[in-house]
Amino acid sequence: GDRLRDLTGEDWGHSLLGPMAATSGRHADAATSLRRFCDLLEARNARGLLSSYAPMLGRSLCKLGRYDEAEPLARVGRELGSEQDLFTEMLWRQVEALVCSSRGYHAEAETLAHEAVAHAERTDGLNMQGDALSDLAEVLHAAGRSAEARAALTEALDRYGRKMNLAQAAQTRARLAELE
């Protein structure tokens, strides 16, 4: 609404560049753009958008191993998001799952990651499904459940392939090869 009216094209560009960089595996670039956009949203009290973009930033921070920075961003999504917003509900759970997994809380991480996949599966978003499955695979692998991790990655690869997301498909194939 009015709070976002003064955002420039460059400002809005960060809302696109961040996810594009994340898709291509450039999480440092994604974090820079998403941080800039989240700061703009926070300054304007644009809670609806912030509820999704904060955990999106958190996910890129997790990919960089910056779990302590990511955790409060998951909380923003959980607290500001609406239960009807499947994207936000999925994203904050993915971030929480990755944070819990990094701390060795494997049972909690698995529960959250499975919940994220369940939310993703309620949408027709193949990339969202692939991302949730990829994060589930990371959580399962960290818990020493490599066969299940490979199965989740195989499902993620299917989703990325059906979406023709070549960048994510290539990264997923590489990750599968690492786990073999």
Secondary structure by P-SEA (a helix, b strand, c coil): ccccccccaaaaaaacaaaaaaaacaaaaaaaaaaaaaaaaaaacaaaaaacaaaaaaaaaaaacccccaaaaaaaaaaaccccaaaaaaaaaaaaaaaaaaacaaaaaaaaaaaaaaaaaacccaaaaaaaaaaaaaaaaaacaaaaaaaaaaaaaaaaaaacaaaaaaaaaaaaaaac
